[in-house]
């Protein structure tokens, strides 16, 4: 289960960490992630405490996906963070959090954050903290993921664009002398399951256009997995061929259709992907 993050957004948006905390109380099997948490909007020290706590509440079944956002500048305005600093703040915040997650007295002298001999306990359930997956599509974001993150989570890209982005990440990692052989590859995939492509497109486009307060028609057709369970499964297979190993399905359309979409895809879509699925323990 993945939860997104916005402080201000055209549609109602709940806090992702509180959603995950509640869900973790009901499941001992689900894995959880943020896709993605807008870390530059916050000070990294209290976020490090929240994520460490959440790592315990989920029994170590947590991936911390982070990104800069920026599509809605008012979020930065209301949080008192200059929009142009978002990339630099994200990079330094990752450094700060990993130091605090060590469980040992930590010191940091940076552009935005400074402290000495601070110990944060308890340390996260996962040694060194939960895996950090970075979002973003720009060359700078991809290079940051290569240098600092444990994985990359794509968003609003085609399979071809995803493959090109992975190539850039791998090249940047080589240049930085970093081994990313265990690098996580995820993708947040807009999707809508219906009995025809046309019905799925209409429902998805209405949702996305309202969500982003703009005409999303072209992007819906380009980036979303739409149609019957078989058509959605085929799109997932295309992303798998491009290097995706963890798909986050963002099911679109009327809220009361989500359960039926899940049921239909589980019954008729997932069996078509049996050869590329990792068994769930």
C-alpha positions in Angstrom: 0.0 0.0 0.0 1.4 3.3 -1.1 0.3 6.8 -0.1 1.1 10.1 -1.8 1.7 13.5 -0.2 0.6 17.1 -0.7 0.1 19.9 1.7 -2.1 21.9 -0.7 -3.8 20.2 -3.7 -6.8 20.8 -5.9 -8.6 17.8 -4.3 -8.7 16.6 -0.7 -5.5 14.8 0.3 -4.9 13.0 3.6 -1.5 12.8 5.3 0.4 9.7 4.1 2.2 8.8 7.3 -1.0 8.8 9.3 -2.7 6.7 6.7 0.1 4.1 6.7 0.2 4.0 10.5 -3.6 3.3 10.6 -3.3 0.6 7.9 -0.3 -1.0 9.6 -2.6 -1.7 12.6 -4.8 -3.9 10.5 -2.3 -5.9 8.5 0.8 -8.0 9.3 1.4 -8.8 5.6 1.2 -5.5 3.7 4.3 -3.6 2.7 4.0 0.2 2.8 5.5 3.1 1.0 5.3 6.9 0.3 5.0 7.8 -3.4 6.3 10.3 -2.8 6.8 12.3 0.4 7.7 16.0 -0.3 10.6 16.0 2.1 11.8 19.6 1.3 8.6 21.0 2.8 9.7 19.8 6.2 12.6 19.9 8.6 14.3 16.4 8.2 14.9 15.8 12.0 11.2 15.4 13.1 10.5 13.6 9.8 13.4 11.2 10.7 11.7 10.6 14.0 8.3 10.0 12.4 9.7 7.6 9.8 11.7 5.7 12.4 8.5 5.3 14.4 6.6 4.2 11.3 9.3 1.6 10.5 8.6 0.0 13.9 4.8 0.2 13.5 5.1 -1.6 10.1 7.6 -4.1 11.5 10.2 -3.0 8.9 7.9 -3.3 5.9 8.4 0.3 4.8 9.9 2.1 1.8 10.4 5.8 2.2 9.8 7.4 -1.2 10.8 11.1 -1.4 10.6 13.8 -4.0 10.5 17.6 -4.5 7.1 18.1 -6.1 6.9 21.7 -7.3 3.9 21.5 -9.6 2.0 23.5 -6.9 4.2 26.3 -5.7 1.7 27.4 -3.1 2.8 24.3 -1.1 6.3 25.8 -0.8 4.9 29.3 -0.1 2.8 28.1 2.8 5.6 26.1 4.3 8.0 29.0 4.1 10.5 27.1 1.8 11.9 28.8 -1.4 10.9 26.8 -4.4 14.3 27.1 -6.0 15.9 25.3 -3.0 13.8 22.2 -3.2 16.4 19.9 -4.9 19.3 21.0 -2.6 17.1 20.7 0.5 16.1 17.2 -0.5 19.6 16.0 -0.9 20.8 17.4 2.4 17.7 16.2 4.2 18.5 12.6 3.1 22.0 13.0 4.5 20.6 14.3 7.8 18.0 11.5 8.2 20.5 8.8 7.5 22.8 10.2 10.2 20.0 10.4 12.7 18.9 6.8 11.8 22.3 5.4 12.8 21.2 5.5 16.5 24.6 7.0 17.3 25.4 10.6 18.2 25.3 12.5 14.9 26.8 15.8 13.7 25.9 17.7 10.6 27.2 21.0 9.1 25.4 21.9 5.9 23.8 24.6 3.9 20.4 24.4 5.6 20.8 22.2 8.7 23.4 22.3 11.5 23.7 20.3 14.7 26.2 18.4 16.8 26.2 15.2 18.9 22.4 14.5 18.5 21.3 11.0 19.2 17.8 9.8 18.1 16.4 6.7 19.6 15.2 4.2 18.9 16.9 3.6 15.7 14.6 2.3 12.9 13.6 -1.3 12.7 15.5 -1.7 9.5 19.2 -1.3 10.0 20.2 2.1 8.7 16.6 3.1 8.2 14.0 2.1 5.6 15.1 2.1 1.9 14.9 5.6 0.4 13.5 5.6 -3.1 13.8 9.0 -4.9 11.2 10.3 -7.5 11.7 12.9 -10.2 12.2 12.9 -13.9 14.7 15.6 -14.6 18.4 14.8 -15.2 19.3 16.4 -11.8 16.7 14.2 -10.0 18.0 11.1 -11.7 21.6 11.9 -10.8 20.5 12.5 -7.2 18.8 9.1 -7.1 22.0 7.5 -8.4 24.2 9.2 -5.8 22.0 9.0 -2.7 19.0 6.7 -3.0 18.3 3.0 -2.7 15.8 3.1 -5.6 14.0 5.2 -8.1 10.2 5.5 -8.5 9.0 6.7 -11.8 5.9 8.8 -12.5 4.2 10.0 -15.6 6.6 8.4 -18.0 6.3 5.8 -20.9 8.1 2.5 -20.8 10.7 3.9 -23.2 11.2 7.0 -21.0 11.6 4.7 -18.0 14.3 2.7 -19.7 16.1 5.9 -20.7 15.9 7.2 -17.2 17.4 3.9 -15.7 20.2 4.2 -18.2 20.9 7.7 -16.9 20.8 6.6 -13.3 23.2 3.7 -14.0 25.6 6.1 -15.9 25.5 8.6 -13.0 26.1 5.8 -10.5 29.2 4.6 -12.4 30.5 8.1 -12.5 30.0 8.5 -8.8 31.7 5.1 -8.2 28.6 3.7 -6.6 27.4 0.1 -6.8 23.6 0.0 -7.4 23.3 -3.7 -8.2 20.5 -3.9 -5.5 18.8 -0.7 -6.6 15.0 -0.7 -6.4 13.0 0.1 -9.5 9.4 1.2 -9.0 6.8 3.0 -11.0 3.6 4.8 -10.0 1.2 3.8 -12.8 -2.0 5.5 -13.5 -4.6 2.8 -14.2 -8.3 2.2 -14.7 -9.9 -1.2 -15.2 -13.1 -1.4 -17.1 -14.8 -3.5 -19.7 -13.4 -1.4 -22.6 -10.5 1.0 -23.2 -13.0 3.8 -24.0 -14.8 3.6 -20.7 -11.5 3.3 -18.8 -10.1 6.3 -20.6 -13.1 8.5 -19.9 -13.1 7.6 -16.2 -9.3 8.1 -15.8 -9.2 11.3 -17.7 -12.0 12.8 -15.6 -10.2 11.9 -12.4 -6.8 13.1 -13.5 -8.1 16.4 -15.0 -9.9 17.2 -11.7 -6.9 16.1 -9.6 -4.4 18.3 -11.4 -6.8 21.1 -12.3 -5.9 20.9 -16.0 -6.8 19.2 -19.2 -5.1 15.8 -18.8 -6.4 14.2 -22.0 -3.1 13.8 -23.8 -1.2 12.7 -20.8 -3.9 10.2 -19.8 -3.6 8.4 -23.2 0.2 8.5 -23.0 1.0 7.5 -19.5 -2.0 5.4 -18.1 -2.8 1.7 -18.2 -6.4 1.6 -19.4 -9.0 -0.9 -20.4 -9.7 -4.5 -19.6 -7.6 -6.4 -17.1 -5.7 -7.9 -20.0 -4.9 -4.5 -21.5 -3.7 -3.2 -18.1 -1.6 -6.3 -17.6 0.0 -5.8 -21.0 1.0 -2.3 -20.1 2.5 -3.6 -16.9 4.5 -6.1 -18.9 5.8 -3.3 -21.0 7.1 -1.5 -17.9 8.6 -4.8 -16.6 10.5 -5.1 -19.9 11.8 -1.5 -19.3 13.2 -2.5 -15.9 10.3 -1.9 -13.4 10.2 -4.4 -10.6 7.7 -2.8 -8.3 4.4 -1.4 -9.8 2.3 1.0 -7.8 -1.2 1.0 -9.3 -3.0 4.3 -8.9 -6.5 3.2 -9.7 -8.6 6.0 -11.1 -12.3 6.6 -11.6 -15.2 6.9 -9.2 -14.0 6.1 -5.6 -16.7 3.4 -5.2 -15.4 1.6 -8.3 -12.0 0.9 -6.7 -12.9 -2.3 -4.9 -14.4 -3.8 -8.1 -11.4 -2.7 -10.1 -9.1 -4.5 -7.7 -11.3 -7.6 -7.8 -11.4 -7.7 -11.6 -7.7 -7.2 -12.0 -6.9 -9.8 -9.3 -9.1 -12.4 -11.0 -8.3 -11.6 -14.7 -5.2 -9.5 -14.8 -2.7 -10.9 -12.3 -2.9 -14.4 -13.7 -1.6 -13.1 -17.0 1.6 -11.9 -15.2 2.4 -15.1 -13.3 5.7 -15.4 -15.0 7.1 -12.1 -13.9 5.5 -11.8 -10.5 7.5 -12.2 -7.3 5.6 -14.4 -4.8 4.1 -12.6 -1.8 5.3 -14.3 1.4 
